[in-house]
């Protein structure tokens, strides 16, 4: 199983965090998060992942809890990872 994670710095206060697990080149788990620096803490704004068995986007509210969830049940993991990565 291959695991990879990295951060893409957009500027001093915005970044994208990417995590991906693969087996034989096939994506089995992923998360792509848009984060914003508030004070000294990185806060999640949006997140694409497949942690509930399907690809979806979580929109995080000011209280740091899920405000909205958009399901992409017909999208496979590889496409979901690419979609999330390119969306930000």
Buried (B, 14 or more C-beta within 10 A) or exposed (E): EEEEEEEEEEEEEBBBBBBBBBEEEEBEBBBBBBBEEEEEEBEBBBBBBBEEEBBBBBBBEEEEEEEEEEEBEEBEBBEBBBBBBEEB
